[in-house]
Every structure is written in structure tokens, then in C-alpha cells.
Amino acid sequence: MRAVFCSCVRPLFVLALAAGATAQEPSSPPVSEDVQRLEAELAALRQEFAARLGALEAQLAALQAPVAAPAPPPAEAPAPVAPTAPAPAPNYSAPAGSSKVFNPDMAVIGNFLGAAGKNDSPNAPPSLEMSEAEASFQAIVDPYARADFFLTFGPDEVGVEEGFITFPTAPGGLLLKVGKMRDAFGKVNAMHSHVLPWTDRPLVVDNLVGGEDGLADAGVSISRLIQNRFLFLEATGQVYQGNSAIFAAPERKDLAYVGHLRAYRDLAESSNLDFGGSFAYGHNGATDDATTRLWGADLTFRWRPLRRAIYRRFIARTELVWSRREGEADTANAFGWFGAAEYQFARRWFAGARYDRSERADDPSLTDEGGSLLLTWWPSEFSQIRGQFRRTDYADRPTANELLFQFLFSIGAHGAHPF
């Protein structure tokens, strides 16, 4: 605006000077060449002034006109919503959130059992029984450890089934556990009662491995993964106090030792094979020097098609146990095994069968044999109902035919058990 104002005032000033000079000169003398030149310049300035004045008026009119709102940009098509990613797997090495510092995951699982039929065995289950209520407390202690406690409440006792701390980032790529644990001998011994695919434990577990209590003791466990392009290998070594269902340490130095080697391999996208070998050694209390040695082999085949995983699956498993038990006079060598299969034929229905055969640890001349048929229904992920027909041919008593049934129900966030 300042430039436009100066350009308009300058011609007016020149015109005023020219007019003053013309008024002072006398009218009589002839017009000189200088005057003619000034008149020509004045005419040119008038034309320039008129042009600039018109441009200035046009600019003022444009500034005074109302400003039109800019046209809205064309609407863009909404971006496609990406599918929600599945929740990440729990990372036990990460620090717990502030809301869970003092609140571990807690759960209670009830195991109600019933039996009908005739069984003269002293270990026969009662007609109705709240066999066990398990309370679990699990939490991340810090970024480098987590703790798991499982308390069991039975008809005759209350105790700690397991209670240990796990260090997943121990030096050398080791997994370290310290506390009371179920020994890593075979597969069934490490299972809690509510995880079993049957209402009972196989005869080989009852006769050679200690039954429901099994191999469970206070000790230290060290595991390590072994790199292999064909197999998933896990080697575990454990040292225990030496007091469990089949071990009894006469002195503090008489510890129990357990070793387990597990191998896992995918056969196809829908099937895999899991097999392993176990060894356990400890004093049995018959004499100060008497010991018991156990060797075990386990094999599990799983099939679960990816497209129909909630409707179809098949699991076949077997476990073999050799026992060498030293006594006061001689040594007893016993053997036992079981084979079982389970098939899911509908959304929440499972059918299964199991065959048992086992000698007795203290008297291998006595052999027990049995078979079972099972049907399981899962009303939801938090409860299940199972029926089992079991026939057992005992070596020293009449054959037992029983109908067993089980009700399992849980509340709370119960952590996953080992695969």
C-alpha cells in the first residue's frame, strides 16, 4: 500500500510544479521547447496515474469483498479396519504391572469323585468324596523369577502339593527351580489330579511310582534346552531331600536323584510326537543301605487338525516303568506299563480307553491287570463331567467292576500346566 501511495503522489507533485511554473511565465512569449517537453511528460504522467489509480481501486474492491469459504476437500473412503491381533503369550520374564504387584493369580479347583460297584481292595475309593480342592497362587516375582504355589485340601490332610520359584534366565541358558515339586519322572507322575485324562491313576503308577502322592519332594531342579535342528530336546536333573512315597532317607546325606530327557518333534502341521526317558534313585528305608532305582520310558502322539481343532483331536500315550527295589533279604525287580487313547468326536465330547498291567514293587510275582472305558463332557472351560467304567483283575483278590464318575470345577485364573 505504501508503494502504491508514493506512485500516486509523485505525479501530483510534478503537476503542481508545472502548473506553478506556467502561471508565473508571461502569456505573451512563445512556447519554448522545454515547456513543450514538460507538457508531453505531464500528459504521460496523467495516463500512468489514471492506470495506477484504477488498479488501486480494483485492489481495494477485492479486499472489501466477503471472503468465500474454501470448498471442503472430497471425502476419503474410510480405511479398512485391520483385524485385531491375538493377545501375546504371557512373558514370565517381564515385570508385573502395578495392579498385580501384591495380587497373584489365584484359583480354586474342586475334584469330586464317586464310585459304584464292588471292589475289595483296601485302596478302593468311597462311594462319594470331595477328593481334593486345590488352591493355586501364581505370580511374577520380578523380571527374572516367578513363583507357583499349589495347596491341596483333602478329606484327611491339608498340605503343599507344590511350591517353587522359577528362574528362567539363569546363567548358561539354564532353567532353575527351587522348592517342593513333583519329580520329573515320566509323564503321569508330574500331573496334578485335575489334569489327568482319567478319574484315577494307572496301576503302574500305584504299584511302582507311589500312587497319588508319587515322587514329590523338596529339592532343586535344573533344565536346559539342547540345540537340534530335528528335535526339541530338554534335559533335566534334580536333587531332592529323599523323602517321598517310595523314598525314605535314613540320614541327611542320603539324597534322591532324578534325571529326565525329553524329545519333541512335529511330524506334520497337525501331529507331533513326544517321547522321553527317566531315571530315579534313592534310599527306600528298608535298611540303612537299601535303595530303589526306577527307569521309565514314555511316548505321546498328538493329532489335532488346524481347521477343526475345536471338534476333533486324538491323543495316544503309553508309559513303561522298571523298578529295582532292594530289601532286607533280596532285591525285587518289577515291571509295569499302561497304554491309553483319547478321541474328541464332538465340540465338547471325548471318549477314551486305557489298558493297565503292572507287577508289584515288593513282590513281582503278583501282577495286577485292568482296563477302562471313559466318556468326558466339558460344559465349559471351567468344568467337566467324566464317567469311567473300570475292570481290575487283582492278583490276590476278586476282580473289581466299578463305575467311577468325576465332577471338576474351577474358579479364578489358573495357570497352564507343562505341555
KOLVODREN-665386 format. One record per residue (C-alpha): z, y, x. Coordinates in nm, 2 decimals. Layout:
Z,Y,X
...
END
This chain:
0.00,0.00,0.00
0.07,0.24,0.29
-0.27,0.18,0.44
-0.44,0.25,0.10
-0.24,0.57,0.06
-0.34,0.70,0.40
-0.70,0.62,0.34
-0.69,0.82,0.02
-0.50,1.13,0.16
-0.72,1.17,0.46
-1.04,1.27,0.27
-0.84,1.51,0.05
-0.71,1.68,0.37
-1.07,1.72,0.51
-1.19,1.86,0.18
-0.92,2.11,0.17
-1.00,2.23,0.53
-1.37,2.25,0.44
-1.30,2.45,0.13
-1.08,2.69,0.31
-1.35,2.75,0.58
-1.62,2.81,0.32
-1.40,3.06,0.13
-1.33,3.27,0.44
-1.70,3.29,0.56
-1.91,3.58,0.40
-2.17,3.47,0.15
-2.45,3.67,0.29
-2.52,3.50,0.62
-2.75,3.19,0.61
-2.60,2.85,0.61
-2.57,2.72,0.97
-2.64,2.36,1.08
-2.27,2.30,1.13
-2.20,2.38,0.76
-2.48,2.15,0.65
-2.33,1.88,0.86
-1.99,1.93,0.71
-2.13,1.92,0.36
-2.30,1.59,0.43
-1.98,1.44,0.57
-1.79,1.57,0.27
-2.03,1.40,0.03
-1.99,1.07,0.22
-1.61,1.10,0.21
-1.62,1.16,-0.16
-1.82,0.84,-0.21
-1.58,0.65,0.01
-1.28,0.80,-0.16
-1.42,0.71,-0.51
-1.48,0.35,-0.39
-1.14,0.31,-0.24
-0.97,0.46,-0.55
-1.15,0.22,-0.77
-1.03,-0.08,-0.56
-0.68,0.06,-0.56
-0.68,0.08,-0.94
-0.81,-0.27,-0.97
-0.52,-0.40,-0.75
-0.26,-0.21,-0.95
-0.40,-0.36,-1.27
-0.38,-0.71,-1.12
-0.02,-0.66,-1.02
0.08,-0.52,-1.36
-0.08,-0.81,-1.55
0.16,-1.10,-1.66
0.17,-1.39,-1.41
0.04,-1.71,-1.57
0.25,-2.03,-1.52
0.09,-2.28,-1.29
-0.06,-2.58,-1.45
0.16,-2.88,-1.43
0.03,-3.15,-1.19
-0.12,-3.46,-1.35
0.14,-3.72,-1.44
0.15,-4.00,-1.20
0.17,-4.36,-1.31
0.53,-4.50,-1.27
0.57,-4.70,-0.96
0.62,-5.07,-1.02
0.98,-5.18,-1.02
1.04,-5.42,-0.73
1.22,-5.74,-0.82
1.59,-5.75,-0.75
1.65,-5.93,-0.42
1.90,-6.21,-0.43
2.26,-6.14,-0.32
2.30,-6.21,0.05
2.50,-6.52,0.16
2.86,-6.45,0.24
2.91,-6.34,0.60
3.26,-6.45,0.71
3.24,-6.27,1.03
3.21,-5.93,0.86
3.52,-5.72,0.79
3.66,-5.73,0.44
3.62,-5.44,0.20
3.92,-5.21,0.15
3.97,-5.35,-0.20
4.03,-5.71,-0.06
4.25,-5.63,0.24
4.56,-5.76,0.06
4.38,-5.97,-0.21
4.23,-6.30,-0.10
4.00,-6.51,-0.33
4.23,-6.71,-0.55
4.15,-7.01,-0.77
4.33,-7.29,-0.95
4.16,-7.63,-1.03
4.31,-7.88,-1.27
4.24,-8.25,-1.23
4.34,-8.45,-1.54
4.29,-8.83,-1.53
4.32,-9.10,-1.79
4.27,-9.48,-1.79
4.23,-9.76,-2.04
4.22,-10.13,-1.98
4.41,-10.39,-1.77
4.50,-10.35,-1.40
4.79,-10.54,-1.24
4.76,-10.35,-0.91
5.07,-10.15,-0.81
4.84,-9.86,-0.74
4.68,-9.86,-1.09
4.66,-9.52,-1.24
4.87,-9.43,-1.55
4.72,-9.40,-1.90
4.74,-9.02,-1.89
4.82,-8.80,-1.59
4.78,-8.45,-1.47
4.69,-8.59,-1.13
4.66,-8.27,-0.94
4.65,-7.89,-0.97
4.50,-7.73,-0.66
4.56,-7.36,-0.58
4.34,-7.20,-0.32
4.38,-6.88,-0.12
4.09,-6.78,0.10
4.02,-6.45,0.27
3.87,-6.29,0.58
4.15,-6.21,0.83
3.95,-5.98,1.05
3.59,-5.96,1.17
3.65,-6.27,1.39
3.85,-6.51,1.17
3.91,-6.63,0.82
4.19,-6.83,0.66
4.19,-7.10,0.40
4.49,-7.24,0.22
4.49,-7.52,-0.04
4.82,-7.60,-0.21
4.85,-7.91,-0.42
5.08,-7.97,-0.72
5.11,-8.33,-0.82
5.35,-8.53,-1.05
5.58,-8.62,-0.77
5.52,-8.36,-0.49
5.41,-8.01,-0.40
5.26,-7.96,-0.06
4.99,-7.81,0.16
4.68,-8.01,0.14
4.51,-7.79,0.39
4.59,-7.46,0.56
4.40,-7.34,0.86
4.24,-7.05,1.03
3.88,-7.05,1.15
3.74,-6.86,1.45
3.36,-6.87,1.41
3.29,-6.66,1.72
3.50,-6.85,1.99
3.36,-6.83,2.34
3.09,-7.08,2.44
2.94,-7.09,2.08
3.24,-7.29,1.96
3.39,-7.31,1.61
3.77,-7.33,1.64
4.01,-7.43,1.36
4.38,-7.44,1.38
4.63,-7.56,1.12
4.66,-7.86,0.88
4.32,-8.01,0.79
4.16,-8.33,0.66
4.03,-8.51,0.96
3.65,-8.50,1.02
3.63,-8.88,0.99
3.33,-8.98,0.78
3.24,-8.80,0.45
3.48,-8.91,0.18
3.80,-8.85,0.38
3.72,-8.48,0.41
3.66,-8.44,0.04
3.92,-8.29,-0.20
3.97,-8.49,-0.52
3.79,-8.24,-0.74
3.48,-8.26,-0.52
3.44,-8.64,-0.54
3.15,-8.76,-0.75
3.38,-9.03,-0.89
3.72,-9.03,-1.06
3.87,-9.24,-0.77
3.81,-9.31,-0.40
3.61,-9.62,-0.29
3.81,-9.93,-0.19
3.72,-9.89,0.18
3.89,-9.56,0.18
4.20,-9.70,0.01
4.22,-10.01,0.23
4.13,-9.87,0.57
4.15,-9.49,0.58
4.47,-9.42,0.39
4.35,-9.35,0.03
4.42,-9.02,-0.14
4.63,-8.88,0.14
4.39,-9.01,0.40
4.37,-8.87,0.75
4.52,-8.52,0.72
4.74,-8.37,0.98
4.83,-8.06,1.17
4.61,-8.00,1.47
4.32,-7.83,1.65
3.95,-7.88,1.58
3.66,-7.76,1.80
3.30,-7.79,1.69
2.97,-7.70,1.84
2.61,-7.69,1.73
2.37,-7.87,1.97
2.02,-7.71,2.00
1.74,-7.95,1.90
1.40,-7.89,1.75
1.40,-8.20,1.54
1.76,-8.24,1.43
2.06,-8.02,1.33
2.34,-8.16,1.54
2.71,-8.08,1.52
2.97,-8.24,1.75
3.34,-8.21,1.65
3.65,-8.30,1.85
4.00,-8.29,1.70
4.35,-8.34,1.82
4.64,-8.40,1.57
5.01,-8.44,1.57
4.97,-8.81,1.50
5.14,-8.85,1.16
4.93,-8.93,0.86
4.87,-9.21,0.61
4.77,-9.46,0.88
4.91,-9.30,1.20
5.27,-9.26,1.30
5.36,-9.11,1.64
5.68,-9.26,1.79
5.71,-8.97,2.03
5.58,-8.62,2.06
5.33,-8.70,2.32
5.16,-8.97,2.10
4.88,-8.76,1.95
4.59,-8.87,1.74
4.23,-8.81,1.83
3.92,-8.78,1.61
3.56,-8.73,1.70
3.26,-8.69,1.47
2.89,-8.64,1.54
2.67,-8.53,1.25
2.29,-8.51,1.24
2.09,-8.35,0.97
1.71,-8.34,0.92
1.48,-8.22,0.65
1.23,-8.49,0.55
1.03,-8.26,0.32
1.08,-7.94,0.13
1.27,-8.14,-0.14
1.45,-8.40,0.05
1.68,-8.44,0.36
1.88,-8.69,0.54
2.24,-8.65,0.67
2.40,-8.92,0.89
2.68,-8.93,1.14
2.93,-9.14,1.34
3.31,-9.11,1.36
3.60,-9.23,1.57
3.97,-9.20,1.52
4.26,-9.32,1.74
4.64,-9.30,1.71
4.97,-9.49,1.71
5.05,-9.68,1.39
5.42,-9.72,1.42
5.43,-10.10,1.41
5.57,-10.09,1.76
5.61,-9.82,2.02
5.27,-9.90,2.17
5.08,-10.03,1.87
4.76,-9.83,1.79
4.49,-9.82,1.53
4.13,-9.75,1.60
3.87,-9.66,1.34
3.49,-9.64,1.37
3.28,-9.51,1.10
2.91,-9.45,1.01
2.79,-9.25,0.71
2.44,-9.19,0.56
2.34,-8.95,0.28
2.00,-8.90,0.13
1.93,-8.60,-0.10
1.63,-8.53,-0.32
1.60,-8.21,-0.52
1.26,-8.07,-0.63
1.24,-7.70,-0.59
1.07,-7.63,-0.92
1.30,-7.83,-1.13
1.62,-7.81,-0.93
1.84,-7.75,-1.23
1.71,-8.05,-1.41
1.65,-8.32,-1.15
1.83,-8.44,-0.84
1.91,-8.76,-0.67
2.18,-8.84,-0.41
2.23,-9.18,-0.24
2.52,-9.23,0.01
2.69,-9.50,0.20
2.98,-9.53,0.44
3.09,-9.81,0.67
3.43,-9.84,0.84
3.56,-10.08,1.10
3.94,-10.09,1.16
4.12,-10.24,1.46
4.50,-10.24,1.39
4.75,-10.37,1.64
5.07,-10.52,1.50
5.38,-10.69,1.63
5.22,-11.02,1.69
4.84,-10.99,1.67
4.55,-10.75,1.61
4.37,-10.72,1.27
4.00,-10.64,1.27
3.88,-10.53,0.92
3.55,-10.40,0.78
3.46,-10.23,0.46
3.18,-10.02,0.31
3.05,-9.87,-0.01
2.71,-9.76,-0.15
2.66,-9.51,-0.43
2.38,-9.33,-0.61
2.38,-9.04,-0.85
2.09,-8.91,-1.06
2.06,-8.60,-1.27
1.85,-8.67,-1.57
1.90,-8.35,-1.78
2.02,-8.00,-1.74
2.40,-8.08,-1.72
2.40,-8.46,-1.73
2.44,-8.70,-1.44
2.45,-9.08,-1.42
2.57,-9.29,-1.12
2.67,-9.62,-0.98
2.88,-9.74,-0.69
2.95,-10.08,-0.52
3.26,-10.14,-0.31
3.36,-10.41,-0.07
3.64,-10.39,0.18
3.88,-10.61,0.37
4.24,-10.50,0.41
4.36,-10.34,0.73
4.67,-10.55,0.77
4.52,-10.88,0.65
4.14,-10.90,0.69
4.14,-11.24,0.52
4.19,-11.06,0.19
3.87,-10.89,0.06
3.85,-10.66,-0.25
3.52,-10.61,-0.43
3.42,-10.38,-0.71
3.16,-10.19,-0.90
3.14,-9.88,-1.11
2.91,-9.70,-1.36
2.95,-9.33,-1.42
2.84,-9.06,-1.66
2.92,-8.69,-1.60
2.87,-8.39,-1.82
2.91,-8.03,-1.69
2.97,-7.79,-1.99
2.96,-7.51,-1.74
3.00,-7.44,-1.37
3.38,-7.42,-1.42
3.44,-7.75,-1.59
3.32,-8.11,-1.61
3.39,-8.42,-1.80
3.34,-8.77,-1.64
3.37,-9.12,-1.76
3.37,-9.42,-1.53
3.37,-9.80,-1.61
3.52,-9.98,-1.31
3.55,-10.35,-1.24
3.75,-10.46,-0.94
3.79,-10.81,-0.81
4.11,-10.81,-0.61
4.17,-11.09,-0.36
4.53,-11.16,-0.46
4.55,-11.06,-0.83
4.34,-11.08,-1.15
4.02,-10.89,-1.20
4.07,-10.54,-1.34
3.83,-10.39,-1.60
3.91,-10.03,-1.67
3.76,-9.72,-1.84
3.85,-9.41,-1.65
3.79,-9.06,-1.76
3.84,-8.72,-1.60
3.86,-8.36,-1.70
3.81,-8.09,-1.43
3.86,-7.72,-1.50
3.89,-7.42,-1.27
3.97,-7.05,-1.28
3.92,-6.79,-1.01
3.68,-6.76,-0.71
3.70,-7.10,-0.53
3.51,-7.10,-0.20
3.25,-7.36,-0.12
3.34,-7.68,0.05
3.15,-7.82,0.35
2.80,-7.94,0.27
END
